């Protein structure tokens, strides 16, 4: 039973500590849209999305008004398009027609992003997969709402290095195709290892083939709430620190569970999961970096940063899983540079480097996220960075991802402007020693020995 104290406490978190539901994401299966005729396929996709999601935005707005809980984004995730388009699409240009259809459907229903322009190639690529991947630069440069992802590795299958090499080239081509907007297209492209089927957060959201025809997934966020709570236990021991994070994560997740249940009931769509990730924004006071500094770091990137992040991530999960029967997605702490003012400040202060960020990804939710790098960075170097991050995910049996933005025409010392929730980012230096011989080897890196558990 919810009492008045809990209502008052939640209102305080919303009004003063930037608690919000970051996204309601409606997953829609497009498997029943598959057709060998491209025009018919596009028609079916448009009709399925616009019919299934016609009330998504209005229902989200109604819940906001009735409960006083901010819902920042209403979004859609779909079946990976490489699967849906395989029968009809014979070239990258064919896939781009689907991207335009998806963008048109997203605009029609009023969502800000639609995720699932994706391919799953952790062990190998079909011709359809390759065509979709090669279409990504054109698709992202000609649309506004499309988000794309490629899963190139997993603990069970190893890392598809042919796909890694291709993705490095695609990231660079996407940067060139959107260079007039600080290579913004790359902010909507994620390369994964162990991608989850039910992630509600963009740009990596897609609806896995194990999911229902439609499903509601909700992502909550409360870095400001956690930081405020930790201010009250300054100087205390680790036990009290951990208890405070767990209790706060429980409260934040309960808000997400409430919204998910309401959205599911009103839309007549099954509830999937709550993703309890701490997702920052560019706003001051809504930063994962500030939490880590409140724990005791002078600046993020200082010695102890990885340990502090590991503690935070673990306690968030422990608190959150008690608040919802179905926790999924990524669920932990995001550390994107451009979307977190504290991370930006740490980069500018010289305490946070690309190498330290890579170390931090061993213990956080995702990986190298929203990092702007010099536009002159080679495709091979980008592939090498992707490969390193995929190896962390593969060996540690966790999801890792790379969202790098080589900003064409800019170098270290410059700043890239992305706008909105995507924020801005200082251009970070990249190790300039080459890795072409390594990434140009053909085939895949085998799965680790501990993957054999059958």
N, C-alpha and C positions, 0 to 999 in steps of 0.2 A: 504494500500500500504506500503510495506517494504521500508524504506529509507536507505541510506548509513550509517547513524549514528547507526541504529539498527543492521546492518550487522557488523559494527566495534565493537559494544558493545558485540554482541554474540561471535565474535571471541576472544575477550579479556576474556570472561567468560570461554571459552573452553581452551584457552592456559594457563591462569594464575590462574583460580579459580576452576578448576577440574569439570566444568560442563560436564555432559555426559547423554546420554540416557542409562539407566542401562540395559534395556532389551526390545527386541521385542519378544513377546510371541505369537506364533500361536496356537490358540485353535482348537482342532480337535475332533469332536464328533465320538465316536466309537459305538454308539447305533446300527448302521446298520451292525456292525461286529458280533453281538450276534449270537452264534451257540451252540447247545448242544454237539457238538463234539469238544473236546479240541484242537486237532491238527488243525482242520479247523478254529477254533476261532483264534488261534495264527497266522495262515497264513493270515487271513483277517486283523488282527490288523497290522501286519508287512506291508502288501501291502498298506493299507489305509494311514498309517503314512508316509511311504517312498514316496508315490506318492504325497500326499498333501503337504508335507514339502520339496520336493526335491530342490526347489529354495530359501528356506528361508534364508539360510546362505549367498548365493551369492548375493541376493537382498540386504540384510543388509550391506554387504561389499561395494556394489556399491553405496548405499546411503551415507555411511561413506565417500567414496572418493569424491563424487560429491558435498556434502554439507559441508565437513570438520567437521562433528559432530561425535564424538566417540560413537559407539554403543557397549557397553561392552559385552553383552550376547545376543545370539539368542537361544530361548528356545521353548518348546512345552508344552501345557497343554492338558489333555484329560479327557473324561468322567470318573467319579469315577469307578475304576476297579471292585469294589464290585458289581456294577450294571451290568457291561459288562460280568463279568465272572460267574455270578450266575447260569446260566443254565448248564455250562460245568464243573465247579470246585466243586468237592465234598470233598476236603481236602485242608489244607493250602499248601501242596506240589504242588497241581494243580495250585494254584495262583502263586507260585514261577516260574512256567514255563512261565507265562505271563510276569512277571517281567523281565525275561531273554530276552524275545522277545522285550519288550519295550526298554531295554538297547541296544540291537542289532540294532533296528530301529533308536534310537537316535544317535548311533555311525555312522550309515550309512549316515544320513543327516547332521551330523556335529554339532549338538547342544550340549551344555555342560550339560543341565539338562532337564528331562522330568517329569512333575508333574501330579499327578492324580492317583497314586497308593493309592487310598483313599476309605474311607467308611463314609457315613453320617448316624449317629446313635443317633441323639439328643433325640429321644423318645424311641427307642428300636432297637434291633439288630436282623436281619435275620441270618440264618445259614451261608449264603454267606458273610455277613458283618463280622461275628465272624471269619470265616475261613481266610478272607483277613487280618484282624487285627492280628491274630495269626501267619500269614506268614511273617509279616513285618521284624522281626529280620533276618530271613534267606534271604529274598529278598534284604534287604539293605546290607547285608554282602557279597552277591554274585554278586552284580552289582556295576557300577560306577556312573551312571547318573540318577538313579531312585530317585525321591523324593516322600515322603509319607505323608498323612495327615488324621486325623480322626476328624470329627465334632461331639462333644459329648454333645452339649447344644445349646439352642437358647432362646431368650426372649419369643417366642411363646409356646415352649414345655417344658421348664425347663432344668434340667441337668440330663442326664442319668448316674447315679452313678455306675451302673454295668459296663458301658463302661469306666468310669473314673478309676475305680479300675483295669480293664483289661489293660488300657493304661499305668498305672504306672508299671505294670509287664512287658509290652512290651518294654517300654523305658529301663528298667533295662536289659532285655534280649538282646536288640539291642546293648547296651553298652558292654555286655559280648561278643557278637558275633563279635564285631569290636574292641576289647580291644588292639589288636596289633597296631592299628592306633589311639590311644588316644580316643577310642570309637566314632570314626568319624560318624558312622551310625546314631547316635542320632542327628547330625547336619542336617540330611535330613529327620527328622520326626517332624511334628508339630501337636499339639492337639488344636482344635479350639472350640470357641463358636461363633455363628453367622457368620460362614465362608461365604464370598461373592462368587458368581458364576463366577466372572470375574477378579479375582486377577492375575496379570501377574508375581508377585514376588514369587520366590521359598524360602522355600520349600513348601509353602502352596498352590501353584497354582493347580487348576483343572478347567475343563470346566463344568459348571452346565447344568442341563438338560433343562433349559429355553433358552439356547444359540443356535445359528445357527449351521449348519453343520461344518463351519469353520469360524474363526474370528481372527482379529489382535488386540491385546491389547498391549499397550506400557507403560513402567514404566520409568519415568524420575527421575533424582536425582541431587541435587545441594547444598549440605550443605556448600561447600566452597564458593559458590557464595553468599549465604545468609550471611555467616559470614563476608565476605569482605564488603558487603553493610552496615552491622551493624557497622563496624569500623568507618564509616563516621558519625554516629549519636551518638557517645559516649557522655554521659552526657545529652542527650536530653530527653524530656518527653515521656510518653507512646504513645501519639498520633503519634508523628513522628516515634517512633520505630515501631509501628504497620503498618503505611503507608509504611515504607521502606520494611518490610517483604512482605506485599501484592504485592507491585510493583515488587519485585524480583521474587516472586512465579509466577506472571503472565508471566514474561519473560521466566522463565525456562519451564513453561508449554507450551508456544507457540512453543518452540523447539520440545517438544514431539509431539504436534499436527501436526507439519510439517512432522516429521518422520513417524508418524502413517498414515497420508494421502498418503505419497509416497509409503510406504510399502503395504498399502491396494490396491492401484492402480496397482502396478507392479506385485503383486501376484494374483490379481483378487479375493481377499478375502475381505469381508466386514470389515470396521473399527468398533471396539467395543468401547473401552474406553482408556483414558489416566489416568494412576495412577500417581498422582503428589507427591508421598511420598518422603520425604527427607531420602534417604537410604545411610548410611555412608559406607566407606571402611576402611581398616586398615591404609591407607595412612595418613600421617600427613597433616592437613589442609582440610580433607574431613570428618569432624566429627560433629555430632549433639551436642555432649557434648561441643565442643568449641563454638558453637552458644550460648548455654545456659550460658556459662561463659562470653561470650562477652556481653550478656544482663545484666550481673552484679553479677553473682555468683563467689565466690572465687574458688569453685570447685563443680562440679555436685554432688548432694547429700546433699548440704548445705540447711538450711531452705530457702524456696522460690523456690526450684527446681521445685516442682509440678506446682506452679503458672506460672513460666517462661515457662515450657513446654506446659501448657494449652494455653498460649498466642501464642506461636510459632505455635502450631498445628492449632489453629483457623485461624490465619492470613494466613497461607499457603493455607488452604482450600478456604478462601475468595478470595485470589488473583488468585488461580488456576482455580476456576470455571468460572471466567470471560474470561479465555484464551481458553477454549475448550467447545464445546457443550455437550460433553460426558465425564465427569469425573466419575471415578468409582474405583473399586478395594478397596484399603485400604485408600490411599490418606491422608497423614499427615506426622508425624515424626516417624521413626523407632528408637528404642533405644537398639540395640543388643550390648552385651558387647564385644564379641570377634571381631566384625567387626568395632569397633569404638575405635581408639587409646585414645581419651579423656575419654571414659568410662573405659577403661582398667586402665588408670592412676588414675582415681578417686577411683576405687576398691583398687588399690595398696596403695593409700594414706589413705585409711580407711574412706573416706567420703561417699562412696556409698555401701549400703548393699542390700541384697536380699529383705528385708522388704521395703526399700525406693524405690527400683525398682518396687515393686508391687504397691505402692502408685502412682508412676508416670504412671503406665499403665492405671489408671483410665481416663487419659486425652490424651493419645497418640494413635497412629494408631493400634498397635497390642498388645504386652504383654511382658511376660518374655521370651526374645529372645536370643538364643545363649549364655546361661549361663552355665559355667562349675561348677559342684558341686562334692563333694567327691564321689569316686566310691563306698564307703561303705554305702551310703545313701539308705535306704530301699525303696522297691517298694511302700509301704504304704505311706511313707512320700512324695514321688514323686506324688502319687495320690492326697494327701492332697493339695499340691501346685497347681496341676492342677485344683482341685475343687475350690480353692480360686479364681484363675484367671477366671475360667468359671463363677463364681458368679458375678464378676465385669462386665463381658460382658453381662450376662443375665439381671441384674438389670438396667444397664445403656444403654441398647439397642444399644450396639456397638460390633464390632468385637474384641475379645481378643484371645490370643494364648499362648501356652507354648512350648518352644523348649529348654528343659533342657538336659545337657550332663553329666551324672554321669561317670566320667572318671575312669575306673577301674584301681586300683593300685596307684592312686594319691589322695592327701589330701590337705587341706588348706595349702598354702605356696608353692605348686607346680604350674606349668604352663602346660596347654595343647596346643599342636601345631596342627592346622588343615590345614594350608596352603592356598595360594591363597586369594580369596575374603573372605574366612571364617576366616582367621587370626589366632590369638592365644588368650588364655584367662587364667587369674589367677583363681585358684580353689576358689570358694566363700563358706564361711561357711553357713550351714543350721541349723535351729532350730532343736535340737535333741530330743525334747519332742515328744512322739508318738501320732498318730491319727488313729491307726489300727481299733479301735472299731467303729469310725465314718465312715471310708471309706468301712468297711466290711458290713455295713447295705445294704440290697438289695433294688432295686427300683430306683426311681428318685426324685430329688428335684423339687417340682412343680414350674410352671411358676409364676412370680410375678403378683400381682393384676393388675398392669398397662398394662399387656400384652393383656387384654381383651378389644379390641377396635372395634370389628365388629359391 
